[in-house]
Amino acid sequence: MTTQSTTHQWVKSSYSDNGGSCVEWAPRTASTTGMVPVRDSKDASGPTLEVSAGVFSSFVAGVKAGDFGTV
């Protein structure tokens, strides 16, 4: 986990406008580091979690497939 998040180009979830628990990620970082930083969209200065690009890709595929249920 890191708190250095100002150098990344963050992408906000398309669902972030609903006021729920949303995230942002920095996908361009994966091409240079192999890691995808993820953070809480409501706390831009807070910590980030970095996961490997492969793990992030698998997570997104699981979300799209409905593997984690719905809220």
CNS distance restraints for C-alpha pairs under 8 A (distance, minus, plus):
assign (resid   1 and name CA) (resid  47 and name CA) 6.63 0.50 0.50
assign (resid   1 and name CA) (resid  48 and name CA) 5.62 0.50 0.50
assign (resid   1 and name CA) (resid  49 and name CA) 4.78 0.50 0.50
assign (resid   1 and name CA) (resid  50 and name CA) 6.24 0.50 0.50
assign (resid   2 and name CA) (resid  47 and name CA) 5.51 0.50 0.50
assign (resid   2 and name CA) (resid  48 and name CA) 5.26 0.50 0.50
assign (resid   2 and name CA) (resid  49 and name CA) 6.65 0.50 0.50
assign (resid   2 and name CA) (resid  50 and name CA) 7.76 0.50 0.50
assign (resid   3 and name CA) (resid  45 and name CA) 7.32 0.50 0.50
assign (resid   3 and name CA) (resid  46 and name CA) 6.13 0.50 0.50
assign (resid   3 and name CA) (resid  47 and name CA) 4.26 0.50 0.50
assign (resid   3 and name CA) (resid  48 and name CA) 5.89 0.50 0.50
assign (resid   4 and name CA) (resid  47 and name CA) 7.47 0.50 0.50
assign (resid   4 and name CA) (resid  48 and name CA) 7.72 0.50 0.50
assign (resid   5 and name CA) (resid  44 and name CA) 7.72 0.50 0.50
assign (resid   5 and name CA) (resid  45 and name CA) 7.10 0.50 0.50
assign (resid   5 and name CA) (resid  47 and name CA) 7.66 0.50 0.50
assign (resid   5 and name CA) (resid  48 and name CA) 6.99 0.50 0.50
assign (resid   8 and name CA) (resid  26 and name CA) 5.91 0.50 0.50
assign (resid   8 and name CA) (resid  28 and name CA) 7.97 0.50 0.50
assign (resid   8 and name CA) (resid  29 and name CA) 7.06 0.50 0.50
assign (resid   9 and name CA) (resid  26 and name CA) 5.51 0.50 0.50
assign (resid   9 and name CA) (resid  27 and name CA) 7.84 0.50 0.50
assign (resid   9 and name CA) (resid  28 and name CA) 7.15 0.50 0.50
assign (resid  10 and name CA) (resid  24 and name CA) 6.08 0.50 0.50
assign (resid  10 and name CA) (resid  25 and name CA) 5.43 0.50 0.50
assign (resid  10 and name CA) (resid  26 and name CA) 4.56 0.50 0.50
assign (resid  10 and name CA) (resid  27 and name CA) 7.60 0.50 0.50
assign (resid  11 and name CA) (resid  24 and name CA) 5.31 0.50 0.50
assign (resid  11 and name CA) (resid  25 and name CA) 5.36 0.50 0.50
assign (resid  11 and name CA) (resid  26 and name CA) 5.98 0.50 0.50
assign (resid  11 and name CA) (resid  27 and name CA) 7.56 0.50 0.50
assign (resid  12 and name CA) (resid  16 and name CA) 6.77 0.50 0.50
assign (resid  12 and name CA) (resid  23 and name CA) 6.45 0.50 0.50
assign (resid  12 and name CA) (resid  24 and name CA) 4.36 0.50 0.50
assign (resid  12 and name CA) (resid  25 and name CA) 6.75 0.50 0.50
assign (resid  12 and name CA) (resid  41 and name CA) 6.88 0.50 0.50
assign (resid  13 and name CA) (resid  22 and name CA) 6.62 0.50 0.50
assign (resid  13 and name CA) (resid  23 and name CA) 5.99 0.50 0.50
assign (resid  13 and name CA) (resid  24 and name CA) 5.86 0.50 0.50
assign (resid  15 and name CA) (resid  22 and name CA) 6.99 0.50 0.50
assign (resid  16 and name CA) (resid  20 and name CA) 6.74 0.50 0.50
assign (resid  16 and name CA) (resid  21 and name CA) 7.59 0.50 0.50
assign (resid  16 and name CA) (resid  22 and name CA) 5.25 0.50 0.50
assign (resid  16 and name CA) (resid  23 and name CA) 7.30 0.50 0.50
assign (resid  16 and name CA) (resid  41 and name CA) 7.47 0.50 0.50
assign (resid  21 and name CA) (resid  40 and name CA) 7.68 0.50 0.50
assign (resid  22 and name CA) (resid  40 and name CA) 6.21 0.50 0.50
assign (resid  22 and name CA) (resid  41 and name CA) 5.74 0.50 0.50
assign (resid  22 and name CA) (resid  42 and name CA) 7.57 0.50 0.50
assign (resid  23 and name CA) (resid  38 and name CA) 6.71 0.50 0.50
assign (resid  23 and name CA) (resid  39 and name CA) 5.58 0.50 0.50
assign (resid  23 and name CA) (resid  40 and name CA) 4.68 0.50 0.50
assign (resid  23 and name CA) (resid  41 and name CA) 4.80 0.50 0.50
assign (resid  24 and name CA) (resid  38 and name CA) 5.71 0.50 0.50
assign (resid  24 and name CA) (resid  39 and name CA) 5.41 0.50 0.50
assign (resid  24 and name CA) (resid  40 and name CA) 6.31 0.50 0.50
assign (resid  24 and name CA) (resid  41 and name CA) 5.38 0.50 0.50
assign (resid  25 and name CA) (resid  36 and name CA) 6.73 0.50 0.50
assign (resid  25 and name CA) (resid  37 and name CA) 5.54 0.50 0.50
assign (resid  25 and name CA) (resid  38 and name CA) 4.38 0.50 0.50
assign (resid  25 and name CA) (resid  39 and name CA) 6.42 0.50 0.50
assign (resid  26 and name CA) (resid  30 and name CA) 7.82 0.50 0.50
assign (resid  26 and name CA) (resid  36 and name CA) 6.03 0.50 0.50
assign (resid  26 and name CA) (resid  37 and name CA) 5.53 0.50 0.50
assign (resid  26 and name CA) (resid  38 and name CA) 6.79 0.50 0.50
assign (resid  27 and name CA) (resid  31 and name CA) 7.89 0.50 0.50
assign (resid  27 and name CA) (resid  36 and name CA) 5.85 0.50 0.50
assign (resid  27 and name CA) (resid  37 and name CA) 7.57 0.50 0.50
assign (resid  28 and name CA) (resid  32 and name CA) 7.57 0.50 0.50
assign (resid  29 and name CA) (resid  33 and name CA) 5.96 0.50 0.50
assign (resid  29 and name CA) (resid  34 and name CA) 7.13 0.50 0.50
assign (resid  29 and name CA) (resid  35 and name CA) 6.50 0.50 0.50
assign (resid  29 and name CA) (resid  36 and name CA) 6.14 0.50 0.50
assign (resid  29 and name CA) (resid  37 and name CA) 7.50 0.50 0.50
assign (resid  30 and name CA) (resid  34 and name CA) 4.24 0.50 0.50
assign (resid  30 and name CA) (resid  35 and name CA) 4.73 0.50 0.50
assign (resid  30 and name CA) (resid  36 and name CA) 5.33 0.50 0.50
assign (resid  30 and name CA) (resid  52 and name CA) 7.79 0.50 0.50
assign (resid  30 and name CA) (resid  53 and name CA) 5.96 0.50 0.50
assign (resid  34 and name CA) (resid  52 and name CA) 5.87 0.50 0.50
assign (resid  34 and name CA) (resid  53 and name CA) 5.56 0.50 0.50
assign (resid  35 and name CA) (resid  50 and name CA) 5.95 0.50 0.50
assign (resid  35 and name CA) (resid  51 and name CA) 5.38 0.50 0.50
assign (resid  35 and name CA) (resid  52 and name CA) 4.32 0.50 0.50
assign (resid  35 and name CA) (resid  53 and name CA) 5.21 0.50 0.50
assign (resid  36 and name CA) (resid  50 and name CA) 5.36 0.50 0.50
assign (resid  36 and name CA) (resid  51 and name CA) 5.33 0.50 0.50
assign (resid  36 and name CA) (resid  52 and name CA) 5.99 0.50 0.50
assign (resid  36 and name CA) (resid  53 and name CA) 5.69 0.50 0.50
assign (resid  36 and name CA) (resid  56 and name CA) 6.96 0.50 0.50
assign (resid  37 and name CA) (resid  48 and name CA) 6.06 0.50 0.50
assign (resid  37 and name CA) (resid  49 and name CA) 5.58 0.50 0.50
assign (resid  37 and name CA) (resid  50 and name CA) 4.24 0.50 0.50
assign (resid  37 and name CA) (resid  51 and name CA) 6.55 0.50 0.50
assign (resid  38 and name CA) (resid  48 and name CA) 5.43 0.50 0.50
assign (resid  38 and name CA) (resid  49 and name CA) 5.16 0.50 0.50
assign (resid  38 and name CA) (resid  50 and name CA) 6.10 0.50 0.50
assign (resid  38 and name CA) (resid  51 and name CA) 7.86 0.50 0.50
assign (resid  39 and name CA) (resid  43 and name CA) 7.56 0.50 0.50
assign (resid  39 and name CA) (resid  44 and name CA) 7.16 0.50 0.50
assign (resid  39 and name CA) (resid  46 and name CA) 7.48 0.50 0.50
assign (resid  39 and name CA) (resid  47 and name CA) 6.67 0.50 0.50
assign (resid  39 and name CA) (resid  48 and name CA) 4.67 0.50 0.50
assign (resid  39 and name CA) (resid  49 and name CA) 6.35 0.50 0.50
assign (resid  40 and name CA) (resid  44 and name CA) 6.71 0.50 0.50
assign (resid  40 and name CA) (resid  46 and name CA) 7.56 0.50 0.50
assign (resid  40 and name CA) (resid  48 and name CA) 7.73 0.50 0.50
assign (resid  51 and name CA) (resid  55 and name CA) 6.41 0.50 0.50
assign (resid  51 and name CA) (resid  56 and name CA) 6.31 0.50 0.50
assign (resid  52 and name CA) (resid  56 and name CA) 6.22 0.50 0.50
assign (resid  53 and name CA) (resid  57 and name CA) 6.05 0.50 0.50
assign (resid  54 and name CA) (resid  58 and name CA) 6.21 0.50 0.50
assign (resid  55 and name CA) (resid  59 and name CA) 6.13 0.50 0.50
assign (resid  56 and name CA) (resid  60 and name CA) 6.23 0.50 0.50
assign (resid  57 and name CA) (resid  61 and name CA) 6.21 0.50 0.50
assign (resid  58 and name CA) (resid  62 and name CA) 6.14 0.50 0.50
assign (resid  59 and name CA) (resid  63 and name CA) 6.24 0.50 0.50
assign (resid  60 and name CA) (resid  64 and name CA) 6.21 0.50 0.50
assign (resid  61 and name CA) (resid  65 and name CA) 6.13 0.50 0.50
assign (resid  62 and name CA) (resid  66 and name CA) 6.20 0.50 0.50
assign (resid  62 and name CA) (resid  67 and name CA) 5.15 0.50 0.50
assign (resid  62 and name CA) (resid  68 and name CA) 7.03 0.50 0.50
assign (resid  63 and name CA) (resid  67 and name CA) 5.91 0.50 0.50
assign (resid  63 and name CA) (resid  68 and name CA) 6.17 0.50 0.50
assign (resid  66 and name CA) (resid  70 and name CA) 7.39 0.50 0.50
